[in-house]
Amino acid sequence: MQRSAKSSGLFEGMTQEANGHQLKESDAPWLGGHALILRPRALAVLAPLLGPYSEAYRVDCVNDSDLEMFNVTRMLDALDVAASEVRRFKSGEIMRINRYVLRAAALHGEDIFKLADAGPSRFFVGQGLVDAWTTNGFVGLSFRQVDQR
């Protein structure tokens, strides 16, 4: 895993309250489906699984100084386009995927990856990462199984 000492910017996190609701602290503060942000407790356990498949960047936040963001660099040609629900631009490029179906033979037991054939992609995780997350009692992420064929 490559680590960068560079900051990815200064973000003011919503760690206390949002829209009048008290927020719970997460071991993976959410930025979006394209990047994974981890607190040190989760980082210590998950770093070996993320290792060669990501780049890590320190994130400077006003309310939280020990966050790292992972850019997943492992790209797999695993989308079963015919079985997935895909919306396209007029050009034919993928606009949005409403339902993912992955080709099981292309997954190779990977713990974390993005789809090479789906344009900008959210990241996907394998059972090994899900097991490490739940076994260690981490909070803040939920996982939804994706169909495979």
N, C-alpha and C positions, 0 to 999 in steps of 0.2 A: 504494500500500500504506500503510495506516495503521500507525503505530508507537506503542506505548505505553511510557512510561518506567516505568510501574508494574510491579512484580514480580508474577509469578504465584504466588509462594510460595517456600518454601525446601525443596529436595529433596536428599536424600542419594543421590547416584548410585552405582550399582554399577560403578565404572570399573576396578577392579583385579581383583576376584575374585568369583565367584558359585558357590556349591556346590562349592568346591574347584577350580574350573576358572578358568584365566587368561582374562580377557575381552580381546578385541581392541577397540581404539578405533574408533569409528564416526564418520563425518562427519555422521550423523543418529542421535543416541542415541534409542532407541525409547521412546515413551510409550504408543502405541497407534495403531490405524488411523484415529483421528479427528483427530489432530494431527501436525504435522511439526515436529521439532526439528532445528535445523541448527547446526553449528559455523561459525566465521567463514570458513574456507576455502570451504565449500560455499555459504554465504550470499552471498559476493561474486559467485559465478557464477549462482546460481539466483534471486537477488532480482528481476532484471528479468522473469523468467518468472512469478514469484509475484505481482508488483506489484499490479495492481488487483483481484486475486482473493483477497486474504487480509489479515488483520490480524496484525501481528507484536508479540510480547511478549517482553521480556527475561526470562530464567529465572535465578533465583538458585539456584545449586547449591553445596554444600559443596566439591565436588571440581572444579568447572568453572565459571568465571565468565563465559564468553563465548558462552553459548547463547541462541538465540532460538527461540521456539515460534510456529508459524504456525497460526492458525485460518482455515481455508479458508472464504471467504464466498461464492464463486461456486457457486450452486445450479442444477442443470440437471434438467429433467423428462425424464430419459433412460432410465429403467428400463423394459425390456420385461417387464412383470409376467407376461404369459402364457407367455413363453419361459423366464423365470427360475424357479429352484426357491425358492419363498417359503413360509415357515411363518407362520401368523397366529395371533393371539390370538382368543379366542371373539368378541371385539368386531369382528373383521375387520381390525384394525390389524396392520401387519407386525411380527412378533416377530423374525424372523431370515431372512436370505437366504443359502441354501446355495450357490447358483450364480447369478452375475450374468450377464444378457444385456442389453446396452445397445442403444438405438435409434441407429444411426449418424447418421441425419439430425439428431438433436438435439445432437450433440456439437460441431459448429461448429469443430473443430480446437483445442479448449481444451487448455491445458497442465495445469491442475489444477482440480478441482471436486469437489463432493459431490452426492449425489442428493437432489433436493427431494422426491421422492415415495416415499422409503424410510425415513422416520423418522430417528432419529439414524444418520448415515451415516459410513462410512469415507471417506477421500478417494481420488480416482482421479487419475492423471496421464496426460498425453498423450505422444506419441512425442518431442516437443520436449524435455520435461523428462527423459525417459529418456536421450535422446541426450546432453544436457548432463551428466548424471550420469556416464554411462559414459565419454564422451570425456575428461572431466577426471580420471578415475581415482579417483573418490570411492568409499568403502567403507561398508558397513553397511546398505544397503538392497538388496533384490532385488525384481524386478518380475515379475508374472504377467499375461500378456495376458488380457483379458476378452473374451468373445464379443460380437460386434456383428451386428446384423441391420438 
